Amino acid sequence: MTTKRIISKTYTLPQTKLVLITLLLLFFALFAVWRQRRLAVAAVCGMLFWALGAGWLGTPLLHLAQSGFEQPSVPQDMRFASRTIFVLLGGGTRYDDNDRLVPRRDAFTRVIATADLYRECRRAGGVCSVVVSGGNPEHHEQAEADNYAPFLVARGVNAGDVLRENESVNTYENARNVARLLGPVHDESFVLVTSAYHMRRSLAAFSAFGMNAQPFVSNVRHPRVSFFPRPRGFIDSETALHEMVGLARFYVYRTVGLY
């Protein structure tokens, strides 16, 4: 195992482990406090573990997170203005089997969708550009924006039409930094490219900075219920919980003036 693979594993906690560790911490805390009800605590925690991993909780949570964006968008259905800016939001990076840093699976679908949109925009005769927004929250060797940009160019996006925002580490910072990067623009059309589960929170954040974007759904998660817990079940549950908590936090912060 190479040094950078070790660093990646040190700084990046897989989503399945995050759910498991949270459940274990909750279990041990309740087990220590409610000594007279330890059997009940163990049973409840076991049922929660099973329901998250088998999809009985994760599936409705993910459907809720993706509400209103249940189908992937089609480039041919988009409305392009005389000037159109596509904003591609980061979704993480990973090391492949050859130790190359590449976009994660959902992120790569966003890259492909953005390149397809760009080509359709150019065919329509408009002035088209792409803003790639994503810093380095996983502490890999590159920020997301810097990693994604060559993949866009390889799929036909003119390198001169790509702007990189490589400092943000969350959705709110995506919106804030892109707004600062673009400045006061008025005649452009904005198209926001991200996954279905991330779209509601993304649109809310960008709207807070006066950017009313057209949503473009690059991909939709399709969870399923099973009898036995599966890694994908935990990943879907973690994704849904992350998005719903993030959306609730955004509105709370907006209400109290922190955003």
C-alpha positions as CSV (number, residue, x, y, z in Angstrom):
1,M,0.0,0.0,0.0
2,T,1.5,3.4,-1.0
3,T,1.9,6.4,1.2
4,K,-0.9,8.4,-0.5
5,R,-3.3,5.4,-0.1
6,I,-2.5,5.3,3.6
7,I,-3.1,9.1,3.9
8,S,-6.4,8.7,2.1
9,K,-7.6,6.0,4.5
10,T,-6.4,8.1,7.5
11,Y,-8.3,11.2,6.6
12,T,-11.4,9.8,4.8
13,L,-13.8,7.9,7.0
14,P,-16.0,5.7,4.8
15,Q,-19.7,6.4,5.1
16,T,-20.5,2.9,6.3
17,K,-18.0,3.2,9.1
18,L,-19.5,6.6,10.1
19,V,-22.9,5.1,10.6
20,L,-21.6,2.1,12.4
21,I,-19.4,4.2,14.8
22,T,-22.3,6.5,15.5
23,L,-24.5,3.5,16.4
24,L,-21.8,2.0,18.6
25,L,-21.3,5.2,20.5
26,L,-25.0,5.6,21.0
27,F,-25.2,2.0,22.2
28,F,-22.4,2.3,24.7
29,A,-23.7,5.6,26.0
30,L,-27.2,4.3,26.7
31,F,-25.8,1.0,27.9
32,A,-23.8,2.9,30.5
33,V,-26.6,5.2,31.6
34,W,-29.5,2.8,31.7
35,R,-28.1,-0.1,33.5
36,Q,-31.5,-1.5,34.4
37,R,-32.6,-1.5,30.8
38,R,-29.5,-2.8,29.0
39,L,-31.4,-5.6,27.3
40,A,-33.9,-3.2,25.9
41,V,-31.1,-0.8,24.8
42,A,-29.3,-3.6,23.0
43,A,-32.5,-4.7,21.3
44,V,-33.4,-1.2,20.1
45,C,-29.9,-0.5,18.8
46,G,-29.8,-3.8,17.0
47,M,-33.1,-3.1,15.3
48,L,-31.9,0.4,14.3
49,F,-28.7,-1.1,12.9
50,W,-30.7,-3.6,10.9
51,A,-33.3,-1.1,9.6
52,L,-30.6,1.3,8.4
53,G,-28.5,-1.4,6.7
54,A,-31.5,-3.3,5.2
55,G,-33.1,-0.2,3.8
56,W,-36.2,0.0,5.9
57,L,-35.1,3.4,7.2
58,G,-32.6,4.5,4.6
59,T,-35.0,4.0,1.6
60,P,-37.8,6.5,2.9
61,L,-35.1,8.9,4.1
62,L,-33.4,8.9,0.6
63,H,-36.7,9.3,-1.1
64,L,-37.4,12.3,1.1
65,A,-34.0,13.8,0.3
66,Q,-34.6,13.4,-3.4
67,S,-38.2,14.6,-3.3
68,G,-39.0,16.7,-6.4
69,F,-35.9,15.4,-8.3
70,E,-36.8,11.7,-8.8
71,Q,-35.6,11.6,-12.5
72,P,-32.3,12.4,-14.1
73,S,-32.3,15.5,-16.3
74,V,-31.8,15.4,-20.0
75,P,-29.5,18.0,-21.7
76,Q,-31.8,18.4,-24.7
77,D,-34.6,19.6,-22.4
78,M,-32.6,22.5,-20.9
79,R,-33.1,26.1,-21.8
80,F,-29.9,27.9,-22.8
81,A,-29.5,31.7,-22.8
82,S,-27.1,33.7,-24.9
83,R,-24.7,33.3,-22.1
84,T,-24.9,30.2,-19.9
85,I,-22.8,29.2,-16.9
86,F,-22.8,25.6,-15.7
87,V,-21.9,25.2,-12.0
88,L,-20.6,21.7,-11.3
89,L,-20.6,20.8,-7.5
90,G,-18.0,18.5,-6.1
91,G,-18.8,15.1,-4.7
92,G,-15.5,13.7,-3.5
93,T,-12.4,12.0,-4.8
94,R,-10.9,8.6,-4.4
95,Y,-7.9,6.5,-5.4
96,D,-8.6,3.9,-8.1
97,D,-6.8,0.5,-8.4
98,N,-3.9,2.2,-10.1
99,D,-3.5,4.8,-7.3
100,R,-4.8,7.6,-9.5
101,L,-6.9,10.2,-7.8
102,V,-10.3,10.3,-9.6
103,P,-13.8,11.6,-9.0
104,R,-16.1,9.4,-6.9
105,R,-18.8,7.6,-8.7
106,D,-21.6,10.2,-8.2
107,A,-19.1,13.0,-8.9
108,F,-18.1,11.4,-12.1
109,T,-21.7,11.3,-13.3
110,R,-21.8,15.1,-12.6
111,V,-18.7,15.6,-14.7
112,I,-20.2,13.7,-17.6
113,A,-23.5,15.5,-17.3
114,T,-21.8,18.9,-17.3
115,A,-19.7,18.0,-20.4
116,D,-22.8,16.9,-22.2
117,L,-24.6,20.2,-21.2
118,Y,-21.7,22.2,-22.4
119,R,-21.6,20.6,-25.8
120,E,-25.4,21.1,-26.2
121,C,-25.0,24.7,-25.3
122,R,-22.3,25.2,-27.8
123,R,-24.4,23.5,-30.5
124,A,-27.2,26.0,-29.6
125,G,-24.8,28.8,-30.5
126,G,-24.5,30.3,-27.0
127,V,-21.5,31.5,-25.0
128,C,-20.9,28.7,-22.5
129,S,-18.7,28.3,-19.5
130,V,-18.2,25.9,-16.6
131,V,-17.5,26.7,-12.9
132,V,-16.2,23.6,-11.0
133,S,-16.7,24.1,-7.3
134,G,-15.0,21.9,-4.7
135,G,-12.1,22.1,-2.3
136,N,-10.3,19.4,-0.5
137,P,-12.3,18.2,2.5
138,E,-10.8,14.7,2.3
139,H,-7.2,16.0,2.4
140,H,-6.2,14.2,-0.8
141,E,-3.4,15.5,-3.1
142,Q,-5.8,17.7,-5.1
143,A,-8.9,19.7,-4.6
144,E,-12.0,18.4,-6.2
145,A,-12.1,21.2,-8.7
146,D,-8.5,20.7,-9.8
147,N,-9.1,17.0,-10.1
148,Y,-12.4,17.2,-12.1
149,A,-11.2,19.9,-14.6
150,P,-9.0,17.6,-16.8
151,F,-11.9,15.1,-17.1
152,L,-14.1,17.9,-18.4
153,V,-11.5,18.9,-20.9
154,A,-11.1,15.3,-22.0
155,R,-14.8,15.1,-22.7
156,G,-14.8,18.2,-25.0
157,V,-15.0,21.2,-22.7
158,N,-12.7,24.0,-23.8
159,A,-10.0,24.5,-21.1
160,G,-10.5,28.3,-21.5
161,D,-14.1,28.0,-20.6
162,V,-13.4,26.2,-17.2
163,L,-13.2,28.2,-14.0
164,R,-12.1,26.5,-10.8
165,E,-13.3,27.3,-7.3
166,N,-11.1,25.0,-5.2
167,E,-11.5,26.3,-1.6
168,S,-15.0,25.4,-0.5
169,V,-15.5,22.4,1.8
170,N,-19.3,22.3,2.0
171,T,-22.4,23.3,0.0
172,Y,-22.8,26.7,1.6
173,E,-19.2,27.6,0.8
174,N,-19.8,26.3,-2.8
175,A,-22.5,28.9,-3.2
176,R,-20.6,31.7,-1.4
177,N,-17.4,31.2,-3.3
178,V,-19.0,30.8,-6.7
179,A,-20.9,34.0,-6.1
180,R,-17.7,35.8,-5.2
181,L,-15.9,34.3,-8.2
182,L,-18.5,35.4,-10.7
183,G,-19.3,38.8,-9.2
184,P,-22.3,40.9,-10.1
185,V,-23.6,39.2,-13.3
186,H,-27.1,39.8,-14.6
187,D,-27.5,38.5,-18.2
188,E,-26.3,34.9,-17.6
189,S,-28.3,31.8,-17.1
190,F,-27.1,29.5,-14.3
191,V,-27.5,25.8,-14.4
192,L,-26.6,23.9,-11.2
193,V,-25.4,20.3,-11.8
194,T,-25.4,17.8,-8.9
195,S,-27.0,14.6,-7.7
196,A,-30.7,14.4,-6.9
197,Y,-30.2,13.9,-3.1
198,H,-28.0,17.0,-3.0
199,M,-30.2,19.3,-5.2
200,R,-32.6,20.8,-2.6
201,R,-29.8,21.9,-0.3
202,S,-27.7,23.2,-3.2
203,L,-30.6,25.3,-4.7
204,A,-31.3,26.8,-1.3
205,A,-27.7,27.7,-0.7
206,F,-27.2,29.3,-4.1
207,S,-30.5,31.2,-3.8
208,A,-29.3,32.7,-0.6
209,F,-26.6,34.4,-2.7
210,G,-29.0,35.7,-5.4
211,M,-28.2,32.9,-7.8
212,N,-31.5,31.4,-9.0
213,A,-30.2,28.4,-11.0
214,Q,-31.9,25.9,-13.2
215,P,-31.5,22.5,-11.6
216,F,-29.9,19.7,-13.6
217,V,-30.0,16.3,-11.9
218,S,-27.0,14.2,-13.0
219,N,-28.1,11.0,-11.2
220,V,-30.7,9.6,-8.9
221,R,-30.1,7.0,-6.2
222,H,-32.5,4.0,-6.3
223,P,-32.3,2.3,-2.9
224,R,-33.9,-1.0,-2.2
225,V,-35.1,-2.9,0.9
226,S,-33.6,-6.3,1.8
227,F,-33.8,-8.7,4.6
228,F,-30.1,-8.6,5.5
229,P,-28.1,-5.3,6.1
230,R,-25.9,-4.3,3.1
231,P,-23.0,-1.8,2.8
232,R,-25.1,0.1,0.2
233,G,-27.9,0.3,2.7
234,F,-25.7,2.1,5.2
235,I,-24.2,4.4,2.5
236,D,-27.7,5.4,1.3
237,S,-28.8,6.0,4.9
238,E,-25.8,8.1,5.7
239,T,-26.2,10.1,2.5
240,A,-29.9,10.8,3.2
241,L,-29.3,11.7,6.9
242,H,-26.4,14.0,5.9
243,E,-28.6,15.9,3.4
244,M,-31.6,16.2,5.6
245,V,-29.6,17.4,8.6
246,G,-27.6,19.8,6.3
247,L,-30.9,21.3,4.9
248,A,-32.3,21.7,8.4
249,R,-29.1,23.3,9.6
250,F,-29.2,25.7,6.6
251,Y,-32.6,27.0,7.4
252,V,-31.9,27.3,11.2
253,Y,-28.7,29.2,10.5
254,R,-30.6,31.5,8.0
255,T,-33.2,32.1,10.7
256,V,-30.7,33.1,13.4
257,G,-28.6,35.1,11.0
258,L,-25.5,32.9,10.8
259,Y,-26.0,32.4,7.1
